[in-house]
Amino acid sequence: MNKAEELQNARLFEGLLPEEAEMLAELSQERRLQARDVVFEQGEAGDALCLLVGGEVEVLRRRADGSSCEIASLRAPDFFGEMSLVDKEPRSATVRARTEVTLLCLSNKNLQSFARVYKNAFTLVVINIARVLSARLRETNEKLASRL
């Protein structure tokens, strides 16, 4: 797998120059999971975001009664885990592999290293995160409005 190419194909890293994507590729950690493996659990401390480069994951939210409901399904080249980097809060949901999955994960430390070298590119990544979060919020607002 060419990590830099995978990164450049993702909305999260849209607009990065090849050398910027190459540095992020070097900093990223590849993870492979089997179907039903948990990437992370709701409530855990979070310090990394993950780019899905292969397979599909389900995003689950625990209800008050302890049961779980699926709130999203993600496929390559979607990303997840960014909220804990932004707000430093525990994970808001559980992410579990629905199929065999390949991820590229970047920790907060990795991203800070990137920011020291490529300040403008880091700003672009943050803007891309904000765009996706905004789109997700709009989608949630539509779902809520249709239920009322």
C-alpha positions in Angstrom: 0.0 0.0 0.0 1.2 3.5 -0.8 0.2 5.4 2.3 0.8 8.8 0.8 -1.5 8.1 -2.1 -4.2 6.8 0.3 -3.9 9.9 2.4 -4.2 12.2 -0.7 -7.4 10.4 -1.8 -9.1 11.2 1.5 -11.3 14.3 2.0 -9.4 14.9 5.3 -6.1 15.5 3.5 -7.6 17.2 0.4 -5.3 19.9 -1.0 -2.0 18.6 0.5 1.1 18.7 -1.5 2.9 15.4 -2.2 5.7 16.1 0.3 3.2 17.0 3.0 1.3 13.7 2.4 4.6 11.9 2.4 5.4 13.2 5.9 2.0 12.2 7.2 2.4 8.8 5.6 5.7 8.3 7.5 4.0 9.4 10.7 0.9 7.2 10.3 0.5 3.8 11.9 -1.1 1.0 9.8 -3.6 -1.1 11.6 -5.4 -4.2 10.3 -8.5 -5.6 12.0 -10.8 -8.5 11.4 -14.6 -8.3 11.3 -16.1 -7.6 14.7 -12.8 -6.3 16.2 -13.2 -3.1 18.2 -11.1 -0.1 17.1 -12.0 1.8 20.2 -14.7 1.9 22.9 -17.1 4.7 23.8 -15.7 6.4 27.0 -12.1 5.7 26.3 -9.5 8.5 26.2 -8.8 9.3 22.6 -5.6 10.6 21.1 -5.7 9.6 17.5 -7.8 9.8 14.3 -8.1 7.0 11.8 -8.4 7.0 8.1 -10.3 4.0 6.7 -8.3 2.8 3.6 -10.1 -0.6 3.3 -13.2 -2.2 4.6 -16.1 -0.9 6.5 -16.7 0.0 10.2 -19.9 0.6 12.2 -20.2 3.5 14.7 -22.2 2.4 17.8 -23.6 4.5 20.6 -24.4 3.0 24.0 -27.9 3.7 25.3 -28.9 4.4 28.9 -30.1 0.7 29.2 -26.7 -0.6 28.2 -27.7 -1.7 24.7 -26.0 -0.2 21.6 -27.4 1.3 18.4 -25.7 1.9 15.1 -25.4 5.6 14.4 -23.2 5.5 11.3 -21.5 3.2 8.8 -18.2 4.3 7.3 -16.2 3.1 4.3 -12.9 4.1 2.7 -11.8 6.9 2.5 -13.9 8.1 5.5 -12.2 9.0 8.8 -13.1 8.9 12.4 -11.8 9.7 15.9 -11.1 13.3 15.2 -13.5 14.6 17.8 -11.3 13.6 20.7 -8.4 15.5 19.1 -10.5 18.6 18.9 -12.2 18.6 22.2 -10.0 16.3 24.4 -13.1 14.5 25.6 -13.5 10.7 25.9 -14.6 8.8 22.8 -18.2 9.6 22.1 -18.9 6.2 20.4 -17.6 2.7 19.8 -16.2 1.9 16.4 -16.1 -1.7 15.4 -15.0 -3.4 12.1 -17.9 -4.7 10.1 -15.5 -6.4 7.6 -11.7 -6.8 7.4 -10.4 -3.3 7.8 -7.2 -1.4 7.1 -6.6 1.9 8.9 -4.0 4.6 8.9 -3.9 6.2 12.3 -2.4 9.5 13.3 -2.0 10.4 16.9 -2.1 13.9 18.4 1.7 13.7 18.8 2.1 12.8 15.1 -0.1 15.7 14.0 1.8 18.1 16.2 5.1 16.9 14.6 3.5 17.6 11.2 2.3 21.0 12.3 5.9 22.1 13.4 7.1 21.4 9.8 4.1 22.3 7.7 2.0 24.9 9.6 -0.1 25.9 6.6 -0.8 22.2 5.7 -1.8 21.5 9.3 -4.2 24.4 9.1 -5.7 22.9 6.0 -6.2 19.6 7.7 -8.0 21.3 10.6 -10.2 23.2 8.1 -11.0 19.8 6.4 -11.9 18.3 9.8 -14.2 21.3 10.5 -15.9 20.9 7.1 -16.6 17.2 7.7 -17.8 17.9 11.3 -20.1 20.6 9.9 -21.5 18.2 7.3 -22.1 15.6 9.9 -23.9 18.1 12.2 -26.1 19.2 9.3 -27.0 15.6 8.5 -27.9 15.0 12.2 -30.0 18.2 12.3 -31.9 16.9 9.2 -32.5 13.6 10.9 -33.7 15.2 14.1 -36.0 17.6 12.3 -37.6 14.8 10.3 -38.5 13.0 13.6 -40.1 16.0 15.2 
